[in-house]
Amino acid sequence: MIICLLNHTWEKSQSKFNLLRRGNIFDNYCQVWEVDETRVEDELLESSIFSIDVHASFTYPNQDCDDEEDDLDIECYDSVTIRRTHEVQFDYMNSDPRSAIRDMLVSMHVPVEDFMIAEISKCAGRMSTKDCYKNRKVLRMCVSIDVMVGELPFPIDKPTTTPASKEAIRRLEKVVIENPMACAICLDDLSIGSEAKRMPCSHLFHGRCIVHWLGMSKFCPICRFEMPS
């Protein structure tokens, strides 16, 4: 069964900022969540599919890392993120999820681990049985993977990233947290009563985290909403 690759983009981010998302910089992780979204063109499809938006970040030692002591310094690491949207036939995912997911990740050079397959498979299975998705032609999910590698498994050109405009960052809405949640950038808590900043896409972050992020990339770290540059 062929998995369709709809897009392939990548960007390089400052290592110390991307690594804030890890509890331990040497631990690989995989986060998966449902995307409750429908589009008019979905109904044109003949069969049901999973549309899986995968963001795979590869963290690797840079040239500044030249001795064993530096191995523990996050300044010695860079990170490159690849994004692809995969279309996987509904029947294929349900009948052989392990193969479907492995094929998808291998195509992005991700060193596949069992826990990654388990997390993605669990989300797909949950969506397959939910009443709210019962009559949909497209079930969407987002996957964020971060892996540590000795060297990049693919060549890259000199990267360029575009930050959000200072005006767009300045105009971010300040809100008071009413329900406990975690900041998706640093993974620390956004406690009730604390102040956060809200993106136009409605995602909430610590003010310092999202301001720093948008100073490097104009895209929301969760949904890739594009801010003015």
Summary of the structure (lengths in Angstrom):
residues: 229
radius of gyration: 18.5
end to end distance: 39.7
largest distance: 56.7
contacts: 648
relative contact order: 0.19
helix: 29%
strand: 31%
